[in-house]
Amino acid sequence: MDFRVKTIENIRNGNEMNTSKYKINKTSSNVYKIIIFVLLFSIFLARG
């Protein structure tokens, strides 16, 4: 019963075990955004 309560709390808090994975995913998504931005910017400069 105590274990179930802890797991429910972890799910509500974003599951502490998956926070590192989430941080990695967040940084990778930021890297993808930067790459897309740079590509769009280079295309814009090439046209201009």
C-alpha positions as a Markdown table, in Angstrom:
| # | Residue | x | y | z |
|---|---|---|---|---|
| 1 | Met | 0.0 | 0.0 | 0.0 |
| 2 | Asp | 2.8 | 2.4 | 0.9 |
| 3 | Phe | 4.6 | 1.5 | -2.3 |
| 4 | Arg | 1.4 | 2.3 | -4.3 |
| 5 | Val | 1.2 | 5.7 | -2.6 |
| 6 | Lys | 4.8 | 6.4 | -3.4 |
| 7 | Thr | 4.4 | 5.5 | -7.1 |
| 8 | Ile | 1.3 | 7.7 | -7.4 |
| 9 | Glu | 3.3 | 10.6 | -5.8 |
| 10 | Asn | 6.1 | 10.0 | -8.3 |
| 11 | Ile | 3.7 | 10.0 | -11.2 |
| 12 | Arg | 2.2 | 13.3 | -10.0 |
| 13 | Asn | 5.7 | 14.8 | -9.5 |
| 14 | Gly | 6.8 | 13.8 | -13.0 |
| 15 | Asn | 8.5 | 10.5 | -11.9 |
| 16 | Glu | 11.9 | 11.3 | -10.4 |
| 17 | Met | 13.5 | 8.4 | -12.1 |
| 18 | Asn | 12.6 | 9.8 | -15.6 |
| 19 | Thr | 13.8 | 13.4 | -14.8 |
| 20 | Ser | 17.2 | 12.7 | -16.3 |
| 21 | Lys | 15.7 | 11.3 | -19.5 |
| 22 | Tyr | 13.3 | 14.3 | -19.6 |
| 23 | Lys | 16.3 | 16.7 | -19.3 |
| 24 | Ile | 18.2 | 14.9 | -22.1 |
| 25 | Asn | 15.0 | 15.0 | -24.3 |
| 26 | Lys | 14.6 | 18.7 | -23.5 |
| 27 | Thr | 18.2 | 19.5 | -24.5 |
| 28 | Ser | 18.0 | 17.5 | -27.7 |
| 29 | Ser | 14.8 | 19.3 | -28.7 |
| 30 | Asn | 16.5 | 22.6 | -28.0 |
| 31 | Val | 19.4 | 21.4 | -30.3 |
| 32 | Tyr | 16.9 | 20.5 | -33.0 |
| 33 | Lys | 15.3 | 23.9 | -32.7 |
| 34 | Ile | 18.7 | 25.6 | -33.1 |
| 35 | Ile | 19.6 | 23.5 | -36.1 |
| 36 | Ile | 16.2 | 24.3 | -37.8 |
| 37 | Phe | 16.7 | 28.0 | -37.0 |
| 38 | Val | 20.2 | 28.0 | -38.5 |
| 39 | Leu | 19.0 | 26.2 | -41.6 |
| 40 | Leu | 16.1 | 28.6 | -42.1 |
| 41 | Phe | 18.4 | 31.5 | -41.5 |
| 42 | Ser | 21.0 | 30.3 | -44.0 |
| 43 | Ile | 18.3 | 29.8 | -46.6 |
| 44 | Phe | 17.0 | 33.3 | -45.9 |
| 45 | Leu | 20.5 | 34.7 | -46.3 |
| 46 | Ala | 21.1 | 32.7 | -49.5 |
| 47 | Arg | 17.9 | 34.2 | -51.0 |
| 48 | Gly | 18.6 | 37.7 | -49.8 |
